[in-house]
Amino acid sequence: MTVANWAPARVRQNFRIDLFSAICGGVYVAVLVAFMPVVVRRMGGSATEVALVVASPFIGHLCSPIFAYAFAHLPLVRVVAGTVTLSRTVFLVGVLVATTPLMLAVTTVASWIISIANVAAYTALMQGMYPDSERAQAMASVRIGAAISGIVAAAVAGTLIDAVPAQWVFAAAALVALPGALNFFRVQSDGTSTPHGRRPAREIARDVWADQRYRQLLIAFTVFGWGNLMNVAIYPLMLVDHFDASNSFVGILAAVQLATMIVAYLFVGRMIDRGSSLRQTFLATLLVLLVPIGYLVAPASWALLPVAAVAGITIASSELTYHTNIVQVAPAGRTAEYAAAQSFLLGVRGTAAPFAASALLGFVDTRAVLAVGLLFMVAGTAIMARTLRGEARREVALEVAS
């Protein structure tokens, strides 16, 4: 790491650029995530088409190792800014020409694949942009800006979608987001501007899998994530088919979720910097269990408001720990490789789980699918607890030995 990267003036300048980009991007992400599955369903889209929308970010993660290898010789800032700019441009054009639920779903998939192509470069860049003692708090502050703009966007979009074609609202969100993507080209980063040289994917996979601690964590994340992402595909169906929630109410749910994310970011970033990213991950997984339970027991749509509040806390935590976990456990110089491995496994479960949930709907109702997903989540939480207990014992043993 070069000293210049962490010079106070450069850190402040990069933070301002990062914050502006996040504020613009928060509008786009809030509208896309909150409304696209619901709009596709209301247009007559099938459960499979809704599952395709839900799975789209994870299809991007599934492809990310390919892009990590292809972009390994390119400057990190250009990779991050370029992919995000292209992604939002593709989405803007796609939604304006889309006339069917399937076309909207395919446009969503294409934009997410391009956007998430930068995940390995982004993780490595965050390690270079911010000092270790301030990284999580800086990333949290950036995401607070995104959440605030997202609250406004969700509230406005919920009203507009009831009055004008949804495609226009999606296009407007993409237009607002483009200046933020272009602005990110101004980030300055020395030393980490180019990742370490390319290594064969088989060699990377072998070395990452040989890391016993990380392997156990990946297994826990995969089992838990499978159930969680099955349920994420069911929530939009329940909102439309079971709760008959209006677009305005969907916007309110999104705003509540984003509001609690703001509060959570303030505390989670501080807790990670002063403690353990992995411990924070475990606490968040326990809290996530309340979300499917809430959908199962909610008597009416209004009862989903506290569920949205809980979801906001857990999403804020996972947004940060997804990157800080890797920084904590990856060996020096291997951050991008560990990020690519994690992204790939996230892509596998995130791509398959929503379609597994859709397939189960051919045999049982939505509540039963949520119950199945919840069982996987509990099992994954148990595996994670056992792994972290073992890690704590090893840390104590090392301290005693030293």
N, C-alpha and C positions, 0 to 999 in steps of 0.2 A: 504494500500500500504506500503510495507516495504521500509525503507530508503535505504537499500542495492541495490534495483533495480535501483534507480536513482543516485547512486554514479557515478561520472564522468567517472571513469575507466571502470565500467561495461557498462554504456550507450555507450561509445565509442566502446568497444569490441562487444557488441550486434549489434551496427550499422554496423560495418565492416562485420559481419557475414550476416546480413540482406541484405547489399548491394551486396556482392558476390552472394548470393542466387538469388537476383533479376536480376543481370546481366545474369546469366545462364538461369534463367526462362524467361527473356525477349526474348531470341532467340526462345524458344519453343512457347511462346504465340503469338509472332508476325507472325511466319510462320503458325501456326494453324489457327488463326483468319482471317488472310488476304487471305489464299489460299485454305483452306479446302472447303468452299462453292463453290468457283469457280471451283476447281478441280472436285468436285462431279458433278457439272453441265456439265462440258466439257466431263466427262466420260459417259454422257447420263442420269445422274440422273434427276428425276422428280422434279417439284416444291415442292412436299411434302418431298422428300429426302433432298433437300436444306433447307427446313423449319426445318427439324429434326436436321440438323447440327447447324443452327442458334439458335434453341431452346435448344440445349444441355446444355449450362451453366445454363439455367434457370430450366431445369429439375433437375439439381443438387441443385439449390436453393429450389425447391419444396420439395426435400427430406431432406433438411438440418435440419429441426426440429427433425426428427427422429434420425439423427446422433448426434445432440446437446444433446439429452436426453441420447443416448447410451454412449457418450463419457464424460458425465458430471463428472464422478468419476476419469477420467484419467488426468495426467499432460498435461498442454496446449502445451508445446513445443513438446512433443512426438506426440500429436494429429496432430499438424500442419505439422511437418516434416514428420511424417509417412504417412499421407494421400497424401501429394504431391509426395513423393517418389513412393508410390504404383501407383498413378495415371499415372505418366510418364512411369513407367514400363509397365503397361497395354497398354498404347497407343503405346509404342515402339513395343511390340509383336503384337498388333492388326493390325497396319498398314503394317507390314511385311507379314502378311498372308492374308490381304484383297485383294480380286480380283474384287469386284463389288462396285458401288457407295453406295449401302445399307450397305455393310460391313464396309466401311469407316465411314459412318454416325453413325452406331451402336458403333463402336470403339470410336468415338468422344464423344458420349453420355456417355459411360461407364467411360471414363477418367475424364470427367467433374463432373460426380456425385461423384466420389471418391475425386477429388480435392476440391470441394466446401463443402464436408462434414465437413470441419474444420472452416467454416466461423464464427460461434459463438466463438470458441476457439481463432481464429486469432484476432478478434476484442478485446476480453478481454486481449489477450497477448500484443497487441499494447498499450493498456491502461497501462499495467504494465511495458513495456520496456522503454517507453519514458515519460519524464516529460510533464505536461500539456502545459507549455509555449513553448515547442520545438517539440511536437509530430507531428503536421502537416508538419512542415518544414523537420523533419527527414524522415517522410514517403515520402514526395515529393522528397527529395534527392535520396532515394532508388529507386523511380520510374524513376527518371532521368537516373540512371544507366541502368535500364531495357529498357528504351526507346532508349538509345544510342546503346545498343547491338541489339535491335530490328530493328533499321534502317539498320544496316549492314546485319542482317539476312534476312530482307525482300528484300533488293537489290540483295543479292547473290541467294536467293531462287527463285526469279522471273526469273533469268537467267537459273538456274539449272533445274527448272521444265520443261523448253522448250527443255532440252537436255537429261535428264534422267527420269526414272519413278518417278512420284510424291511421291510414297510411300517411296522411298529411301531418299528423301529430308526430309519428315516428320520424318522418323526414325532417321536421323542425328540430327535434331533439338531436339528430345527427349533425345538422348545420351548426347548432350551438356548440357542439363538442369539437368540431374540426379545428377552430383556432387553438384550443388547448393542446391538441395533438401536434400541430405545427410548431407551437411554442416550445415543445419539449426538445426540439433540435438545438436549443440554446444552452442546454445543460453542459457544464464543463466537468470532465473527469479524466485525470491522467493516470497512467499505469494500468488501470482496469479498462481502458478504452478498447482493448482487444483481449478476448478471453484466451485461456491457455490453448495450445494447439489441439488439433483434432485427434481423437483416439477412436478406434473401432467401437461400435456400439456393444458388441459382444464382450469386449474387454471391460468397458465401463460397467455393464450389467453384472459381470462376474465380481468385480471389485466391490461394488455397492452391496451386492447380496452377501458377500463375505463379511461385511460389517454386522456382527450379530445384533448389536443394540438397534441399529437402524432397520435391520430386517424385521425384528420383532415389532417395531413401531409401524412399519409399513403393513404388516399383517393386521395389526389392530385397526389401523386407519381404513384398510380395505374392507374388513368385515363390517365395521361401524358405518362406513360410508356407503356400502351397498344398501343397507337398510334405509339410511337417511335419504339417499337419492331415489330409491323406490317411492318413498313417501312424498318427496318434492314433486314428483310427476302426478301424484294424486291430488295435491292441494288445489290446483286450478280447477280440476274436475269437480271437486266438492264445492268450491266457491260458486261455480255456475250451476251445476246440476242439483246439489243438495241444499245449499244455503240461498241460492238465487240472489247472489250479491250483485249490486249494481256496479257499473264502472266507477262511479263516484265513491262508493264504499271501498272498492279495491284501492283507489287512490288514498283514502284515509288509512287503510291498513298499511300501505307502503310508507306513508308519512310517519305513522306511529313507530314502525320498525326503524326507520332512519333516525328518528328523534332519540330512541334509546341507544342506537349505535353511537351517536355523538357523545352521550354520557359515558358509555362503555369505553370508547376510545381514550377518554381522559384518564381512566383508571388502569385499563389493560396495558397500555404502553408503558406506564410507570412500573407496573408490577413485573413486566417482562424484563425491563432494564435493570431492576433491582433484585430480581429473583431468577426464575427458571421459565423459559418458554414452554418446555414440555409439561411442567406442572400446570401452567395456565391452560394448555390444550386439554388436559384431563378434566379440569374444572368446567371448561366450556362444554365438553362432551356430555357430562352429567346433566347440564342445563338443557342441552338440545333434546334430551329425552322427553321433556315437558311439551314440546311442540306437537308431535303426533298424538300424545295423550290429550292435549287440548282440543285438537280437531275431532277426536273420538267422542269426547264428552260434551262438547259445546252444544247447547240447546238451540241456539240461533246465531246469526252472523255477528251480532254485537259482542258475543262472548269470545270472539276471535281477537278482539283488541288486545287483551293481556297476552295472548299467544304471540301476537305480532311484536309486542314489547320484549318478550323473552327471546324471540328469534333475532331481534336486533342486537341484543347483547352477545349472542353466540356468533352471529355473523361478524361482528366487529372483532371478536377474539380470533376467529379463524382467519380473517383477512390478514391479521398481523402475524399470527403464529405459523401460518403456511410458509412464510418466508423466514421468520426468525428461528423456527425449529431447525431449518437447514443450516443457517449460520451457526447455530449452537453445536450441532452434531457433526457437520461435514469437516473432514481434514482440510488443512490449509491448501488452497489452490484447487479444491475439488467442489466448490460451491455450485458451479454451473452444472456439473455432472450429477450431483445429488438432486438438484432441482429438476433436471430432466427426468431422472428416474422417478421421483415423486409425482411429477406431472403425468408421466406415462401411465402409472398405476391409477391415478385419479381419473385419467381418461378412460381406462378400461372399465372401471366400475361405473363411472358416470355415463358412459355410452350405453352399457348393457342394462343397468338397473332400471331406468325409466321404461325400457321396452319389456323387461321382465314384469314390471308392474302392470303395463298395458295388457300383456298376455294373460296375467292372472285375472284380470277383469272379465275374461271370457268364462270364468268358472265361479268367481265369488264377487261380492260387492265391494265398494270402495273402502268401507270400514274394515273388512277382513284383510284387504291388502295392507292397510295401515298397520294392523296388528302384526302381520308377518314382518313388515319392515321394522317395527319396533323391537321384535325379538332379535333380529340381526344387530340392531343398535346396542341392545343390552349386552349381547355376546361380545361385540367389539369393545365396549367399555370395560368389560371384565378382563379381556386380554390386555388392554392398555394398563389397567390398574396393576396387574401382575408384573408387567414389564417395568413399570416405573418403580415398583417396590424393589425389584431386583437391582435396578439402577441406583436407588438410594442406598441399598446395602453395600454396593460396590464403592460408592463415594465415601461412605463411612469407613470402610476397610482401608481405602487409600489414605485417608486423613490420619488414621491410627498408625499406619505403616510409616508415614512421613514424620 
